[in-house]
Amino acid sequence: METIDRMSKPRQVKIHPEWRQALATEFEQPYMSQLRDFLLERKRAGARIYPPGELIFNALDSTPPSRVRVVVLGQDPYHGPGQAHGLCFSVRPGVPKPPSLVNIFKELQEDLSINAPEHGCLQRWAEQGVLLLNAVLTVEQGRAGAHQGKGWERFTDAVIDHVNGSALPVVFMLWGSLAQRKGAAIDNARHLVLKAPHPSPLSAHRGFFGCRHFSRANQWLEQQGRGAVDWRL
């Protein structure tokens, strides 16, 4: 993707060719044109939209469907300046780690004895086949959830449906009630569905801590012949 103006044209979207082909019909749907018009209208009204246009589809650009081994579902992007870069829970290097990400790293350390990195950028996970997908792909500065109900949910449902229909076995990490509702139709006969409370400080103590999703995912992936994820950053 080069600009919001061109979002509805899949040939100009910065997205991996495999996803471009898999989602071609979605980009042609009226709801995507309506979503593009909404984003343009908000931009013209002076709204600061995150992440930057070229990074809106970073999750799909970084993790093609043929390489997806794990799917982590988030809600919507961080709404602070410089935070969001198109991967759920992730922030750019040099940006302070948000509380939910701090808790993810705490669980990772407890589960696999991997020390928390100094930064909060999960790009390396994405490049190993961890699809870090938010349910909504844009937000406005200081307005959490500002772009919910505008069409992104339908688009990301199509992404999940494509992974769910793949012959490749995949781990789905569903953290929190929203992610669990969004992943309700996943075929758990072929895929491993791991559920836990959201890693937010408000809920992490209710079962996210101690869920051991990272080790459980790796054990299952190795059993399926897909190889373990190196969760170190």
N, C-alpha and C positions, 0 to 999 in steps of 0.2 A: 504494500500500500504506500502510495506517495503522498496523497492528501486525502482529507475527508471527502472532498468533492468527487474523487474518483473511486470511492469505496465500493460502489455498486458494480464496477467493472472488474471481474476476476482476473483478467489478463494484466491489470495494472496494480493489483493488490500484492503487497510484499508478503507472500505466503508460499510455503513449499509447493512445488508442482504437484505432488501427490494429493495434497489437500485441495489444491485448486481444482483438480479433476474430480475428486470425490464430492466436492461441495458446489460444483458448477451450477446445478439447478437451483440451489439455495440463493445464490447471488442474483438469479433471474426472477426471484419471487417478488411480488409487490411489497411485502413487508420490509424487504431490504431497501427498496427505493424510499419507502416511508421513513425508515431509520436514517438513511443518508440525509434526507431532507430535514429531519429533526436535528441531526448533528450540525448541519449547516446553519440552521436557524439559530441554534444556541450559540454557535461560534460568532455569527453576525451580531448577536445581542451582547457580545463581550464576555461570554462564559469562557473560563479556562478549562479546557477539556483534557483529561488525563486517561491513558498515557498519550504521548505525542503520536500523531497520525501514523508514522512509519512503524510504530511499535504496537499498535492495537492488536495485531494478529501475531505477535511474537511467539506465543505458545505454538501456533500452527506452523510458523515458519521454522522454528527450532526443532520440532519433533514431528517428523512425517509419520503417517499412519503405519507404515511398514516397520517402524522402529519403536512404536509405543509398547512399553512393557508395564508401565504404571500410570494410572490416571489419578491426579489429586484435584478435587473440585473445590474451588473457592467461591466467594460471593460476588463482590465487585472490586474494582481496583482501589488501591489506597488513594485518598483524595488530597494528600498534602503535596506541596511543590517538590518535584524531583524524585518522588518515591516510585510511582508505578512505571513499569517498563514491559507490561504485557504478560507477565508470569504471575500466577496467583501466589500470594504470601511473600513474594520476592521484592527486594528493593535494590537499587543500583549501588555499586560499591561507593563507600563514603557517606551513605545515607544511614542515619541511626536505625537500628533494627526495631521494628514495631513489636509490641508485646506478644502478639500471637506467634510471630516468628521466633522470638526468644524462647517461648515455650516449646515450639517444635524442636529447636536445638537442644533444649533440656531433655526432652524425651529421646532424642537421637543419642545423646550422650549416655543416658541411663540404659538404653536398649543395646547399643552397639559399641559403647565406650569411645565414641567419636567426639572429640572436643569441639565446642562451638567455634566456628570461624570468626575472624575479626569483622568480616563483612556480612551482608545479608543477601547477597546475589546468588540465586539458585540456577543461573544459566547453565552451569555444568551438569546439573541434574537433567535439565531439559534436553541437553545434547546427548545424554545417555539413554533417552527414551522415556523420561518421566514427563508426561503431558500435564503441565501446570495450568489448568483451565479454569478461569473464572466463569460464573454463570452469565455475568454481564461484563462486557469488554470495555466500557467507557464510564467515566464519572466526571463530575465537575468539582473544581477546587472548593474544599470545605463543605461539600454537600454529599455525604455518604448516601448511596442508593438513588442518586438523582436521575439515573438513566434506566432504572428498573421499569419493566413493563412497556418498553419501547420497541421490542423486537429481538433484542439480543438473546433472550432466553430461548426463543424458538431456534435461533441459529446454533446456539451451543447444544441444544437438545439434538440437533442433527449431527453434530460432531460426536456426541456420546453414542447415538444410535449407530453411527458408522463403526466406531470402535467395538461396540457391543456385537455387531454383526460380523466382525472379522473372525477368520478361522484361527488367528493367533490368540493364545491365552494371555490375559491381561489382569493385573491387580488394580482394583478400584479402591482408593482410600477415600471414604466418605466421612468427613469430619463435620459434625453438626447436623441439625435437622434439615436445613435447606439442601445441603449436599445429599442427604439420604433420601429426601423426597425426589430430587432431580435424578437420582440413580435408582429409583424404585424398580425400573423395568429391566435392569441389567440381568443377564442370564448367568445366575450363579452356579449353573451346572458346568459351564465352560470357563468362567472367569472366577477369580477370587475376590469377593466383596468384603472389605474390612470396614467396620463401622465404629465410630467413637464420637464422644462429644467434641465440640469445636475447641481448638487450642487457645481461644481467648482466655484472658485471666478470669473472666466471669464463669467459665465452665470447665476449664482444663482439669481442675481437681476432681471433677465428677466422673472421670474415667479416661480422659485423654492421656494423662500421665499414667504410665504402666500398660498402655495398650499394646506396645511392642510391635507396632505395625511395620517398622522398617525391617526387623529381623524376620518376621512372619512372611513379608513379601519376598524377601530374598530366598528364604527356604523353599517357598512354593515355586518361584521362578526357576530355581535350579532343578527342582523336580520335573518341571515342564520342559527342561532343556533350553531355557531362554537366558540363563546366566544371571548372576546377582548384580544388583546395582551397587556401584561404589558411591556411598552416600557422603564421602568426604568432599569438602569444598576447599 
